[in-house]
Amino acid sequence: MMKKLLLLHTGGTFGMVPLSPEQTLVPAQIQEHITRYVPEIQKIADIDFQVIFNMDSADMQPEHWIKLATTIHDSMDQYDGFVIIHGTDSMAFTASALSFMLQNLKKPVILTGSQRPLAEIRTDARTNLINSVELATHPIPEVSIFFGTKLLRGNRSVKISSTGFQAFESPNFPPLAEVGLDISFNNNHLQPQGEFRFYPELSDEVIEVRYFPGMRADVLRLLHTDSVKAVVINALGMGNVAIEKSGFLREIKQLVDLGKIVVITSQCLYGRVDLTRYQNGKRLAEVGAISAGDMTTEATIVKLMHLLGVYGDNPEKIEEKVSTPLAGELSIAEF
Ligand code: ASP
């Protein structure tokens, strides 16, 4: 029997009308547009279509993630899988958010989009959609991104190109599947651990600071405000910032003393943070900063939004969960 899928449209370049960016399609037109340009997806699965938003993904906010996750949660029993058409700009963040909000998924949720609109020649939208629909009929029960030729774990993905057709990579985790003449599955997808859990709560009290040599440490005092509960420091290499003379250590200790959760990510795409390897990293750990391990900065930010939303008044719990894989976003062996 044909699998039943829900195709959710959220916007992005995919559905844009070529050569007239000011002309946007109304929801009813989007379905017609997709059916006209990619009629064959109906041969792969029995597809229902829903336009949930029609926006540039740069406008995506936590309230949109909540609406998207709630829509998937509410229709979970009616479908075998979900495909989400989404702009590429914030796709890795949305994928991370959905992975934390919909834990222990039993069905595939695949985000896709395109660099060129569906109706343009040389578009990548057609193949991205066809492959996503095909992959959503397979038992890969997690939130993933299909783009170009690869199906990637969503919360391990980063957008690496604003123009290339292979716009995403998951540097610290092998693709879940690769599409060529045939589809090859790596059989490295998540195995659901227990009951499906829905967490619709998200907090926006997270900030990211990217460190660079010469950065003034006293700017971190701007984060003493109550509206910041967690600070992601995007640091050098394995998680290093200047310690000598810069005052950074004192300012980070001050943030921790004020009750902020401070998590260190790396500016390197590949590898991991290790706060035991260098003096600079060690000192950060000594004052209470936590390593993000091999999590992407995108996943770390969104994981903190999720953890603050769910355990807001319990910082010990949040600290423990930062270092615990919740949805395959972190390799535990690296700690
Ligand atoms: N700015 C667009 C978006 O993210 C780019 C795209 O769709 O690729 O919505």
Boltz pocket constraint, residues with backbone or C-beta under 6 A from the ligand:
constraints:
  - pocket:
      binder: B
      contacts: [[A, 11], [A, 12], [A, 13], [A, 14], [A, 55], [A, 56], [A, 57], [A, 58], [A, 86], [A, 87], [A, 88], [A, 89], [A, 90], [A, 113], [A, 114], [A, 115]]
      max_distance: 6.0
